[in-house]
């Protein structure tokens, strides 16, 4: 019984990492007024390139840095279009999501010679910090994710930098009048959000799942956006929401390995639980949380 409880808790912590990192990054970006719906694509491309960098270097941490680098490039592209070209915030995100599908579909057979799934060798996967019986383990990235969330929350709500980020997302005209460089803060917040998503994507391939497929992100970028709204654009609450979504995500995998439960509840229904929970939670809080006032609105200096 205790092993089952530990497996569920450790599994939820493991599965929450990409959702929490992406949610926290998205919260910072939108606190600065920049909407980015391209996180699904960032997760997918970072998973692909993270595995590639890890295998080229023989080091999984280089793979994580490679994923962060890919996220940074995509964040810079989104930031350049939305902040400096004053473009629409939604269309670039759609473009990144579609681009990722094409890049990974092309890259799998082109680089690894497989059109379906590439399994990342164990030699370039991150070692767990805790390993118990029956395959129960805990990745150091869980600790890293919690620390990133705590630091981001502290910076966002307890430092002058966080105050400036929130100011350019609430009232960019007033922030500009006070001498803040609105474009700089918005651009950097966008890049920060994409970097965290990039780390989350690489984590899936070089740590948690250990594979690269055309659907490895599996909607987690969109779940992260829902979790961001659920959290009220608050990193600490995003951590709690991410754990909840991670629990149901892991539960669906756990049920799939238990024939006695599968006989009672269809495996396909359990697999939809994370998405059903997402719909219920988000529909229940719509109207109860307030987005930053200038969220998604291009700022043009008069």
C-alpha positions as CSV (number, residue, x, y, z in Angstrom):
1,X,0.0,0.0,0.0
2,X,2.8,2.4,1.0
3,X,4.7,1.6,-2.2
4,X,1.5,2.5,-4.2
5,X,1.1,5.8,-2.5
6,X,4.8,6.6,-3.0
7,X,4.5,5.6,-6.6
8,X,1.6,7.9,-7.1
9,X,3.2,10.9,-5.3
10,X,6.6,10.4,-7.1
11,X,4.8,9.9,-10.4
12,X,2.8,13.1,-10.0
13,X,5.9,15.1,-9.1
14,X,7.7,13.7,-12.1
15,X,4.8,14.4,-14.5
16,X,4.3,17.9,-13.2
17,X,7.7,19.2,-14.3
18,X,7.0,20.3,-17.9
19,X,3.6,21.6,-17.0
20,X,4.8,23.7,-14.0
21,X,7.9,25.1,-15.8
22,X,5.8,26.1,-18.8
23,X,3.0,27.6,-16.6
24,X,5.5,29.6,-14.6
25,X,7.2,30.9,-17.7
26,X,3.8,31.7,-19.3
27,X,2.7,33.5,-16.1
28,X,5.8,35.8,-16.3
29,X,5.3,36.5,-20.0
30,X,1.6,37.4,-19.5
31,X,2.3,39.4,-16.4
32,X,4.4,41.5,-18.8
33,X,1.6,41.6,-21.3
34,X,2.7,39.1,-23.9
35,X,0.5,36.1,-24.8
36,X,2.2,33.1,-26.2
37,X,0.2,30.1,-27.3
38,X,3.2,28.4,-28.9
39,X,4.4,26.5,-25.8
40,X,3.1,23.2,-27.2
41,X,5.5,23.7,-30.1
42,X,8.3,24.8,-27.9
43,X,7.9,21.7,-25.7
44,X,7.9,19.4,-28.8
45,X,10.9,21.0,-30.6
46,X,12.9,21.2,-27.3
47,X,12.3,17.5,-26.7
48,X,13.7,16.7,-30.1
49,X,16.7,18.9,-30.0
50,X,17.3,18.2,-26.3
51,X,17.7,14.5,-27.1
52,X,19.9,15.4,-30.1
53,X,22.2,17.6,-28.1
54,X,22.4,15.0,-25.2
55,X,23.4,12.2,-27.6
56,X,25.9,14.4,-29.5
57,X,27.6,15.5,-26.3
58,X,27.0,12.3,-24.2
59,X,25.7,14.5,-21.4
60,X,22.0,14.9,-20.5
61,X,22.5,18.3,-18.9
62,X,23.9,19.6,-22.2
63,X,20.6,18.2,-23.6
64,X,18.7,20.3,-21.1
65,X,20.7,23.4,-22.0
66,X,20.1,22.6,-25.7
67,X,16.4,22.6,-25.1
68,X,16.6,25.9,-23.2
69,X,18.6,27.3,-26.1
70,X,15.9,26.2,-28.6
71,X,13.2,27.7,-26.3
72,X,15.2,31.0,-26.1
73,X,15.4,31.3,-29.9
74,X,11.7,30.6,-30.3
75,X,11.0,33.1,-27.5
76,X,13.1,35.7,-29.2
77,X,11.2,35.2,-32.4
78,X,7.9,35.6,-30.7
79,X,9.1,38.6,-28.7
80,X,10.5,40.3,-31.8
81,X,7.2,39.9,-33.7
82,X,4.9,40.9,-30.8
83,X,7.0,43.5,-29.0
84,X,9.0,45.2,-31.7
85,X,6.9,44.6,-34.8
86,X,3.6,45.1,-32.8
87,X,2.2,42.0,-34.3
88,X,-0.7,39.8,-33.2
89,X,0.1,37.7,-30.2
90,X,-1.8,34.6,-31.3
91,X,-0.7,34.0,-34.9
92,X,3.1,33.5,-34.1
93,X,2.2,30.9,-31.5
94,X,0.1,29.0,-34.0
95,X,3.0,29.2,-36.4
96,X,5.5,27.8,-33.8
97,X,3.1,24.9,-33.0
98,X,2.8,24.0,-36.7
99,X,6.5,24.5,-37.3
100,X,7.3,22.0,-34.5
101,X,5.1,19.3,-36.0
102,X,6.9,19.7,-39.3
103,X,10.4,19.9,-37.8
104,X,10.0,16.8,-35.6
105,X,8.2,14.8,-38.3
106,X,11.1,15.6,-40.7
107,X,13.9,15.3,-38.1
108,X,13.0,11.8,-36.8
109,X,13.7,10.0,-40.0
110,X,16.4,12.4,-41.1
111,X,18.6,12.3,-38.0
112,X,17.7,8.9,-36.3
113,X,16.3,7.0,-39.3
114,X,12.9,6.4,-37.6
115,X,9.6,7.9,-38.6
116,X,7.8,6.9,-35.3
117,X,9.7,6.8,-32.1
118,X,13.3,7.3,-31.0
119,X,14.3,5.9,-27.7
120,X,17.0,8.0,-25.9
121,X,19.8,5.7,-24.6
122,X,20.0,5.3,-20.8
123,X,23.6,6.5,-20.8
124,X,22.4,10.1,-21.7
125,X,19.4,10.2,-19.4
126,X,19.5,12.1,-16.1
127,X,20.1,9.9,-13.1
128,X,17.4,10.0,-10.4
129,X,18.3,11.2,-7.0
130,X,16.0,8.7,-5.2
131,X,15.4,5.2,-6.5
132,X,13.1,2.8,-4.6
133,X,11.6,-0.6,-5.3
134,X,9.4,-1.3,-8.3
135,X,10.9,1.4,-10.5
136,X,9.8,4.3,-8.1
137,X,12.3,7.1,-8.6
138,X,12.6,10.9,-8.3
139,X,14.4,13.1,-10.7
140,X,16.6,16.0,-9.5
141,X,14.6,18.1,-12.0
142,X,11.6,18.0,-9.6
143,X,13.8,19.9,-7.0
144,X,15.0,22.3,-9.7
145,X,11.5,23.0,-10.8
146,X,10.3,23.8,-7.3
147,X,13.4,26.1,-6.8
148,X,12.7,27.9,-10.1
149,X,9.1,28.4,-9.1
150,X,10.0,29.8,-5.7
151,X,12.7,32.1,-7.1
152,X,10.4,33.3,-9.9
153,X,7.6,34.0,-7.5
154,X,9.9,35.9,-5.2
155,X,11.3,38.0,-8.1
156,X,7.8,38.7,-9.5
157,X,6.2,39.8,-6.3
158,X,9.0,40.9,-3.9
159,X,11.6,42.8,-6.1
160,X,11.7,46.0,-8.1
161,X,12.3,43.9,-11.2
162,X,9.0,42.0,-10.6
163,X,7.2,45.3,-10.0
164,X,8.4,46.6,-13.4
165,X,7.4,43.4,-15.2
166,X,3.9,43.6,-13.7
167,X,3.7,47.3,-14.4
168,X,4.4,46.9,-18.2
169,X,1.6,44.3,-18.3
170,X,-0.9,46.3,-16.3
171,X,-0.4,49.8,-17.6
172,X,2.4,50.2,-20.2
173,X,1.6,53.9,-20.8
174,X,2.1,54.7,-17.1
175,X,5.2,52.5,-16.9
176,X,6.6,54.3,-20.0
177,X,5.9,57.7,-18.5
178,X,7.9,56.7,-15.4
179,X,10.9,55.9,-17.6
180,X,10.6,52.1,-17.9
181,X,11.7,50.6,-21.2
182,X,8.4,48.7,-21.9
183,X,9.7,46.9,-24.9
184,X,12.8,45.6,-23.1
185,X,10.9,44.2,-20.2
186,X,8.2,42.6,-22.4
187,X,10.8,41.0,-24.7
188,X,12.9,39.6,-21.8
189,X,9.8,38.2,-20.0
190,X,8.8,36.5,-23.3
191,X,12.2,34.9,-23.7
192,X,12.2,33.8,-20.0
193,X,8.9,32.0,-20.5
194,X,10.1,30.3,-23.6
195,X,13.4,29.2,-21.9
196,X,11.5,27.5,-19.1
197,X,9.3,25.7,-21.6
198,X,12.4,24.7,-23.5
199,X,13.8,23.1,-20.3
200,X,10.5,21.3,-19.8
201,X,10.5,19.9,-23.3
202,X,14.1,18.6,-23.1
203,X,13.3,17.1,-19.6
204,X,10.7,14.9,-21.3
205,X,13.1,13.3,-23.7
206,X,16.4,13.1,-21.6
207,X,14.8,12.4,-18.3
208,X,11.1,11.5,-17.7
209,X,9.8,9.7,-20.9
210,X,13.2,9.0,-22.5
211,X,11.7,9.1,-26.0
212,X,11.1,11.4,-28.9
213,X,7.9,11.1,-31.0
214,X,5.8,13.5,-33.1
215,X,3.3,13.7,-30.2
216,X,5.7,13.6,-27.2
217,X,4.3,16.9,-25.8
218,X,0.8,15.4,-25.9
219,X,-1.0,18.7,-25.3
220,X,1.0,19.6,-22.2
221,X,1.7,23.1,-23.6
222,X,-2.0,23.8,-23.7
223,X,-2.6,22.2,-20.3
224,X,0.2,24.5,-19.0
225,X,-1.7,27.6,-20.3
226,X,-4.9,26.3,-18.6
227,X,-2.9,25.9,-15.4
228,X,-1.6,29.4,-15.7
229,X,-5.2,30.7,-15.8
230,X,-6.1,28.4,-13.0
231,X,-3.3,29.8,-10.9
232,X,-4.3,33.4,-11.5
233,X,-0.9,34.1,-13.1
234,X,0.8,33.2,-9.8
235,X,3.8,30.8,-9.9
236,X,3.2,29.3,-6.5
237,X,-0.4,28.4,-7.4
238,X,0.9,27.1,-10.7
239,X,3.1,24.7,-8.8
240,X,0.0,23.3,-6.9
241,X,-2.0,23.1,-10.1
242,X,0.8,21.4,-12.0
243,X,1.0,18.8,-9.2
244,X,-2.7,18.1,-9.6
245,X,-2.5,17.8,-13.4
246,X,0.7,15.7,-13.0
247,X,-1.2,13.3,-10.7
248,X,-3.9,12.6,-13.2
249,X,-1.4,12.4,-16.0
250,X,0.6,9.8,-14.1
251,X,-2.6,8.1,-12.9
252,X,-3.6,7.4,-16.5
253,X,-0.2,5.7,-17.1
254,X,-0.3,3.8,-13.8
255,X,-3.8,2.4,-14.5
256,X,-2.6,1.2,-18.0
257,X,-0.2,-1.2,-16.2
258,X,-2.8,-2.6,-13.7
259,X,-5.0,-5.2,-15.4
260,X,-7.4,-5.4,-12.4
261,X,-8.3,-1.7,-12.7
262,X,-8.5,-1.8,-16.5
263,X,-11.2,-4.5,-16.3
264,X,-13.4,-2.1,-14.3
265,X,-12.5,1.3,-15.8
266,X,-11.6,1.5,-19.6
267,X,-8.0,2.5,-20.1
268,X,-9.0,5.0,-22.8
269,X,-11.3,6.8,-20.3
270,X,-8.5,7.1,-17.7
271,X,-6.2,8.5,-20.4
272,X,-8.6,11.4,-20.9
273,X,-8.6,12.3,-17.2
274,X,-5.9,15.0,-17.3
275,X,-7.8,16.8,-20.1
276,X,-11.2,16.4,-18.4
277,X,-9.8,17.8,-15.2
278,X,-8.4,20.7,-17.2
279,X,-11.7,21.5,-18.7
280,X,-13.6,21.3,-15.4
281,X,-11.1,23.4,-13.5
282,X,-10.7,26.1,-16.1
283,X,-14.5,26.3,-16.7
284,X,-15.0,26.6,-13.0
285,X,-12.7,29.6,-12.5
286,X,-13.5,31.6,-15.6
287,X,-14.7,35.0,-14.4
288,X,-13.1,34.5,-11.0
289,X,-9.6,35.5,-12.0
290,X,-8.4,38.7,-13.7
291,X,-5.7,38.7,-16.4
292,X,-3.2,41.6,-16.5
293,X,-5.0,44.6,-18.1
294,X,-2.7,45.0,-21.0
295,X,-2.3,41.2,-21.6
296,X,-2.1,40.5,-25.3
297,X,-2.3,44.2,-26.3
298,X,0.6,45.5,-28.4
299,X,2.1,48.7,-27.0
300,X,2.8,51.6,-29.3
301,X,4.4,54.7,-27.8
302,X,2.4,57.9,-28.7
